[in-house]
Amino acid sequence: MGISSNLGFPRMGVHRELKKALEAHWAGKLDEPGLVSVAQVLKLNHWVLQQKLGVQHIPSNDFSFYDHVLDTAAMVGAVPGRYTWRGPQVDLATYFAMARGVAKKSGQADVPAMEMTKWFDTNYHYIVPEFTAKQTFSLGSSKPIGEFLEAKAVGVHTRPVLLGPVSFLLLGKAKETAFDPLTLLDRILPVYDEVLRRLAKEGAEWIQLDEPMLALDLREEARNAFSSAYRQLSDVSSRLRILVATYFEGLGANLPTAAHLPVAALHLDLVRAPEQLGEALKIIPSNLHLSLGAIDGRNVWKTDMGRALRLVERAADAIGTDRILLTPSCSLLHTPEDLDFEKHLDNELRDWLAFAKQKLEELVVLERAVLIGQDAVRDILESNRFAMEKRRTSSRIHNASVKARVNSVGEQMTRRIGSYPQRRKLQERSLGLPLFPTTTIGSFPQTREVRAARAEYKVGKRNEASYEAFLKTETQKAVQFQEKVGLDVLVHGEFERNDMVEYFGEQLAGFAVTENGWVQSYGSRCVKPPIIYGDVYRRRPMTIEWSRFAQSLTSKPMKGMLTGPVTILQWSFVRDDQPRSETCRQIALAIRDEVTDLEVAGIRVIQIDEPALREGLPLLRSDWPSYLAWAVEAFRIASSGVCDETQIHTHMCYAEFQDIIEAVGQMDADVISIETSRSQMELLHTFAEYRYPNEIGPGVYDIHSPRIPSQQEMEALLKKASKVLSPAQLWVNPDCGLKTRRWDEVRPALAAMVEAARAMRQTTR
């Protein structure tokens, strides 16, 4: 039996087939059988591809129509009562209602979606399970068994993947105070036991249970929960070998607990934490297999095969090849699918890269080197060594002037001229905004027409003059709509931008962009992260002309819209040959240049979005201070080159602000807008307890759901916010940008939002 093993494969398809099918289904243009058919083809193609590549342990149930955590909630029947699920199986309509909410129908009330937050330190979002003290569980979905049988029917024997029971509970949210979801462990385990027994009955030999929470700082009760859970599942493990998969960090203090679980194998992320291998080899029982994650599942760089082989051979020498599995560090969900579809990358850069398919090819090479001997793959290893050396010495990576500028950054470049109270007085005089000022987060709907015009321009079917005229018309319409509806601070709509990070990656030196390097962010939402391969600097102004044009259309303040340095870093595939902090400072200086040019162009409000600042927080608390120090410094470098009359905004979403509230305060943005509508303003308590002094725009409109909130609903949220913070601090805005919504949703929602703000002004006087 071979030892190559995969933990998970990208879901969307190289041409985003699943995205297109999902959105057609939600729009009523593709029925459920049609959607299921698209999914079946994708799954089949992915299983067969992995089989042809020679991967021995192929995952199933790594596919999802929306999110694997939501899949688990459906599997265990954890459906909140507001969705009126009656069982026994969670149908697709209920499943999508949990993810997206349900818009009003005649005689029915809106049903809000479940909360969404970031999956550890990635840009993937998961649906947050909801638990009550009286929570019950039952088998609500047989998807893991069904997909195992689908693969089996086409001759592919797979290893089903499930989110483990303890991590599932820890990732959820208690809907009542003084209630610990871990107390539900004994109730949920019978459902897992039933699923595992059914898989064993159908012929499964291995099962992968992902327990990523083992990579975090855990309290003793949580460690005990892992031990208890797997003891209770040990009866099944006599017939079904369990692989417990951890990733994104080393196990640290949790290693003894994980190493002594009564399971067949333990996965270690040896990319993020190669040092944990030595300690693991010292303490693992003599019957435990190790799954060695020596290939980076989070980035796009070709594996240094020499380094990977040294790690693998160390383990093989210690415990034998019959007790190791070779794997990526984590699921390949976070990488693009196939480098072969990139036709315009230059040969030098291409030779440095590996997407999901190529990483599995590397995996099989490692397997042959370990089982047969390095001579069997000598040419491949030599070619890899040559590519590593060429990348290390390439002149396109290093720029002496960029490094010198970073080294010259002093404290004065990280401070605004005046304190926030001083700035606020000047900004009030300059901007003349009312109480509860209204704005949006930046983007307006990227309609089919906008996307088509961009596509035509890219392939040469539309010339530059025609494309620019189209974009100006769209911008004019957006400005006119905002003035008509009564917004106080306007945005230009970002119709010229494909993505808030890729747009800047296309223009900054040191970046490359791909054609088909898509990865899933949430649901049907895909992003195409640029690749940072070298030192970063701004070649020329990037946003000035569009901001200047939009400001010329109105007398109201027009926000300049930029993505912050930490978010550009976090939402790119980042070079791995220097500290991330160094790359972030380079980006910060490039954004600083853009900020100062916007001010010169007459833009009085500038938003520097940092939704990924919390996402980038290391998983271990001991690493937080150093990260937050350089992340905050990068934002301040970017934002501190303007005069005090210029108002700096930032935007953050889907973050646990209690973890970073001091850092948010240290960023010293004049206004921060945050996502709060799904949590019913709960996040504001963190700002109140910290006594956050600056202005805050708590989101009152959940833009990730198709439902249109009413004026009364948004007014109620603002009243909640006014009880926690001073009304003088509050702005009124949606949760996030509006690019994924339709105009027929946006127009009434923003009109209602403006009316809610006006009503609040009347009652607050």
Secondary structure in CASP SS format (residue, H / E / C, confidence):
PFRMAT SS
TARGET T0000
AUTHOR 0000-0000-0000
METHOD secondary structure of the structure
MODEL  1
M C 1.00
G C 1.00
I C 1.00
S E 1.00
S E 1.00
N C 1.00
L C 1.00
G C 1.00
F C 1.00
P C 1.00
R C 1.00
M C 1.00
G C 1.00
V C 1.00
H C 1.00
R C 1.00
E H 1.00
L H 1.00
K H 1.00
K H 1.00
A H 1.00
L H 1.00
E H 1.00
A H 1.00
H H 1.00
W H 1.00
A C 1.00
G C 1.00
K C 1.00
L C 1.00
D C 1.00
E H 1.00
P H 1.00
G H 1.00
L H 1.00
V H 1.00
S H 1.00
V H 1.00
A H 1.00
Q H 1.00
V H 1.00
L H 1.00
K H 1.00
L H 1.00
N H 1.00
H H 1.00
W H 1.00
V H 1.00
L H 1.00
Q H 1.00
Q H 1.00
K H 1.00
L H 1.00
G C 1.00
V C 1.00
Q C 1.00
H E 1.00
I E 1.00
P E 1.00
S E 1.00
N C 1.00
D C 1.00
F C 1.00
S C 1.00
F C 1.00
Y C 1.00
D C 1.00
H H 1.00
V H 1.00
L H 1.00
D H 1.00
T H 1.00
A H 1.00
A H 1.00
M H 1.00
V C 1.00
G C 1.00
A C 1.00
V C 1.00
P C 1.00
G H 1.00
R H 1.00
Y H 1.00
T C 1.00
W C 1.00
R C 1.00
G C 1.00
P C 1.00
Q C 1.00
V C 1.00
D C 1.00
L H 1.00
A H 1.00
T H 1.00
Y H 1.00
F H 1.00
A H 1.00
M H 1.00
A H 1.00
R H 1.00
G C 1.00
V E 1.00
A C 1.00
K C 1.00
K C 1.00
S C 1.00
G C 1.00
Q C 1.00
A C 1.00
D C 1.00
V E 1.00
P C 1.00
A C 1.00
M C 1.00
E C 1.00
M E 1.00
T E 1.00
K E 1.00
W C 1.00
F C 1.00
D C 1.00
T C 1.00
N C 1.00
Y C 1.00
H E 1.00
Y E 1.00
I E 1.00
V C 1.00
P C 1.00
E E 1.00
F E 1.00
T C 1.00
A C 1.00
K C 1.00
Q C 1.00
T C 1.00
F C 1.00
S C 1.00
L C 1.00
G C 1.00
S C 1.00
S C 1.00
K H 1.00
P H 1.00
I H 1.00
G H 1.00
E H 1.00
F H 1.00
L H 1.00
E H 1.00
A H 1.00
K H 1.00
A H 1.00
V C 1.00
G C 1.00
V C 1.00
H C 1.00
T E 1.00
R E 1.00
P E 1.00
V E 1.00
L E 1.00
L E 1.00
G C 1.00
P H 1.00
V H 1.00
S H 1.00
F H 1.00
L H 1.00
L H 1.00
L H 1.00
G C 1.00
K E 1.00
A E 1.00
K C 1.00
E C 1.00
T C 1.00
A C 1.00
F C 1.00
D C 1.00
P H 1.00
L H 1.00
T H 1.00
L H 1.00
L H 1.00
D H 1.00
R H 1.00
I H 1.00
L H 1.00
P H 1.00
V H 1.00
Y H 1.00
D H 1.00
E H 1.00
V H 1.00
L H 1.00
R H 1.00
R H 1.00
L H 1.00
A H 1.00
K H 1.00
E C 1.00
G C 1.00
A C 1.00
E C 1.00
W E 1.00
I E 1.00
Q E 1.00
L E 1.00
D E 1.00
E C 1.00
P H 1.00
M H 1.00
L H 1.00
A H 1.00
L C 1.00
D C 1.00
L C 1.00
R C 1.00
E H 1.00
E H 1.00
A H 1.00
R H 1.00
N H 1.00
A H 1.00
F H 1.00
S H 1.00
S H 1.00
A H 1.00
Y H 1.00
R H 1.00
Q H 1.00
L C 1.00
S H 1.00
D H 1.00
V H 1.00
S H 1.00
S C 1.00
R C 1.00
L C 1.00
R E 1.00
I E 1.00
L E 1.00
V E 1.00
A E 1.00
T C 1.00
Y C 1.00
F C 1.00
E C 1.00
G C 1.00
L C 1.00
G H 1.00
A H 1.00
N H 1.00
L H 1.00
P H 1.00
T H 1.00
A H 1.00
A H 1.00
H C 1.00
L C 1.00
P C 1.00
V C 1.00
A C 1.00
A E 1.00
L E 1.00
H E 1.00
L E 1.00
D E 1.00
L C 1.00
V C 1.00
R C 1.00
A C 1.00
P C 1.00
E C 1.00
Q H 1.00
L H 1.00
G H 1.00
E H 1.00
A H 1.00
L H 1.00
K H 1.00
I H 1.00
I C 1.00
P C 1.00
S C 1.00
N C 1.00
L C 1.00
H E 1.00
L E 1.00
S E 1.00
L E 1.00
G E 1.00
A E 1.00
I E 1.00
D C 1.00
G C 1.00
R C 1.00
N C 1.00
V C 1.00
W E 1.00
K C 1.00
T C 1.00
D C 1.00
M H 1.00
G H 1.00
R H 1.00
A H 1.00
L H 1.00
R H 1.00
L H 1.00
V H 1.00
E H 1.00
R H 1.00
A H 1.00
A H 1.00
D H 1.00
A H 1.00
I H 1.00
G C 1.00
T H 1.00
D H 1.00
R H 1.00
I E 1.00
L E 1.00
L E 1.00
T E 1.00
P E 1.00
S C 1.00
C C 1.00
S C 1.00
L H 1.00
L H 1.00
H H 1.00
T C 1.00
P C 1.00
E C 1.00
D C 1.00
L H 1.00
D H 1.00
F H 1.00
E C 1.00
K C 1.00
H C 1.00
L C 1.00
D C 1.00
N H 1.00
E H 1.00
L H 1.00
R H 1.00
D C 1.00
W C 1.00
L E 1.00
A C 1.00
F C 1.00
A H 1.00
K H 1.00
Q H 1.00
K H 1.00
L H 1.00
E H 1.00
E H 1.00
L H 1.00
V H 1.00
V H 1.00
L H 1.00
E H 1.00
R H 1.00
A H 1.00
V H 1.00
L H 1.00
I C 1.00
G C 1.00
Q H 1.00
D H 1.00
A H 1.00
V H 1.00
R H 1.00
D H 1.00
I H 1.00
L H 1.00
E H 1.00
S H 1.00
N H 1.00
R H 1.00
F H 1.00
A H 1.00
M H 1.00
E H 1.00
K H 1.00
R H 1.00
R H 1.00
T H 1.00
S C 1.00
S C 1.00
R C 1.00
I C 1.00
H C 1.00
N C 1.00
A H 1.00
S H 1.00
V H 1.00
K H 1.00
A H 1.00
R H 1.00
V H 1.00
N H 1.00
S C 1.00
V C 1.00
G C 1.00
E H 1.00
Q H 1.00
M H 1.00
T H 1.00
R C 1.00
R C 1.00
I C 1.00
G C 1.00
S C 1.00
Y H 1.00
P H 1.00
Q H 1.00
R H 1.00
R H 1.00
K H 1.00
L H 1.00
Q H 1.00
E H 1.00
R H 1.00
S H 1.00
L H 1.00
G C 1.00
L C 1.00
P C 1.00
L C 1.00
F C 1.00
P C 1.00
T E 1.00
T C 1.00
T C 1.00
I C 1.00
G C 1.00
S E 1.00
F C 1.00
P C 1.00
Q C 1.00
T C 1.00
R H 1.00
E H 1.00
V H 1.00
R H 1.00
A H 1.00
A H 1.00
R H 1.00
A H 1.00
E H 1.00
Y H 1.00
K H 1.00
V C 1.00
G C 1.00
K C 1.00
R C 1.00
N C 1.00
E H 1.00
A H 1.00
S H 1.00
Y H 1.00
E H 1.00
A H 1.00
F H 1.00
L H 1.00
K H 1.00
T H 1.00
E H 1.00
T H 1.00
Q H 1.00
K H 1.00
A H 1.00
V H 1.00
Q H 1.00
F H 1.00
Q H 1.00
E H 1.00
K H 1.00
V H 1.00
G C 1.00
L C 1.00
D C 1.00
V C 1.00
L E 1.00
V C 1.00
H C 1.00
G E 1.00
E C 1.00
F C 1.00
E C 1.00
R C 1.00
N C 1.00
D C 1.00
M C 1.00
V C 1.00
E H 1.00
Y H 1.00
F H 1.00
G H 1.00
E C 1.00
Q C 1.00
L E 1.00
A E 1.00
G E 1.00
F E 1.00
A E 1.00
V C 1.00
T C 1.00
E C 1.00
N C 1.00
G C 1.00
W C 1.00
V E 1.00
Q E 1.00
S E 1.00
Y E 1.00
G C 1.00
S C 1.00
R E 1.00
C E 1.00
V E 1.00
K C 1.00
P C 1.00
P C 1.00
I E 1.00
I E 1.00
Y E 1.00
G E 1.00
D E 1.00
V E 1.00
Y E 1.00
R E 1.00
R C 1.00
R C 1.00
P C 1.00
M C 1.00
T C 1.00
I H 1.00
E H 1.00
W H 1.00
S H 1.00
R H 1.00
F H 1.00
A H 1.00
Q H 1.00
S H 1.00
L C 1.00
T C 1.00
S C 1.00
K C 1.00
P C 1.00
M E 1.00
K E 1.00
G E 1.00
M E 1.00
L E 1.00
T E 1.00
G C 1.00
P H 1.00
V H 1.00
T H 1.00
I H 1.00
L H 1.00
Q H 1.00
W C 1.00
S C 1.00
F E 1.00
V C 1.00
R C 1.00
D C 1.00
D C 1.00
Q C 1.00
P C 1.00
R H 1.00
S H 1.00
E H 1.00
T H 1.00
C H 1.00
R H 1.00
Q H 1.00
I H 1.00
A H 1.00
L H 1.00
A H 1.00
I H 1.00
R H 1.00
D H 1.00
E H 1.00
V H 1.00
T H 1.00
D H 1.00
L H 1.00
E H 1.00
V H 1.00
A C 1.00
G C 1.00
I C 1.00
R C 1.00
V E 1.00
I E 1.00
Q E 1.00
I E 1.00
D E 1.00
E C 1.00
P C 1.00
A C 1.00
L C 1.00
R C 1.00
E C 1.00
G C 1.00
L C 1.00
P C 1.00
L C 1.00
L C 1.00
R H 1.00
S H 1.00
D H 1.00
W H 1.00
P H 1.00
S H 1.00
Y H 1.00
L H 1.00
A H 1.00
W H 1.00
A H 1.00
V H 1.00
E H 1.00
A H 1.00
F H 1.00
R H 1.00
I H 1.00
A H 1.00
S H 1.00
S C 1.00
G C 1.00
V C 1.00
C C 1.00
D C 1.00
E C 1.00
T C 1.00
Q E 1.00
I E 1.00
H E 1.00
T E 1.00
H E 1.00
M E 1.00
C C 1.00
Y C 1.00
A C 1.00
E C 1.00
F H 1.00
Q H 1.00
D H 1.00
I C 1.00
I H 1.00
E H 1.00
A H 1.00
V H 1.00
G H 1.00
Q H 1.00
M H 1.00
D C 1.00
A C 1.00
D C 1.00
V E 1.00
I E 1.00
S E 1.00
I E 1.00
E C 1.00
T C 1.00
S C 1.00
R C 1.00
S C 1.00
Q C 1.00
M C 1.00
E C 1.00
L C 1.00
L H 1.00
H H 1.00
T H 1.00
F H 1.00
A H 1.00
E H 1.00
Y H 1.00
R C 1.00
Y C 1.00
P C 1.00
N C 1.00
E E 1.00
I E 1.00
G E 1.00
P E 1.00
G E 1.00
V C 1.00
Y C 1.00
D C 1.00
I C 1.00
H C 1.00
S C 1.00
P C 1.00
R C 1.00
I C 1.00
P C 1.00
S C 1.00
Q H 1.00
Q H 1.00
E H 1.00
M H 1.00
E H 1.00
A H 1.00
L H 1.00
L H 1.00
K H 1.00
K H 1.00
A H 1.00
S H 1.00
K H 1.00
V H 1.00
L C 1.00
S C 1.00
P H 1.00
A H 1.00
Q H 1.00
L E 1.00
W C 1.00
V E 1.00
N E 1.00
P C 1.00
D C 1.00
C C 1.00
G C 1.00
L C 1.00
K C 1.00
T C 1.00
R C 1.00
R C 1.00
W H 1.00
D H 1.00
E H 1.00
V H 1.00
R H 1.00
P H 1.00
A H 1.00
L H 1.00
A H 1.00
A H 1.00
M H 1.00
V H 1.00
E H 1.00
A H 1.00
A H 1.00
R H 1.00
A H 1.00
M H 1.00
R H 1.00
Q H 1.00
T H 1.00
T H 1.00
R C 1.00
END
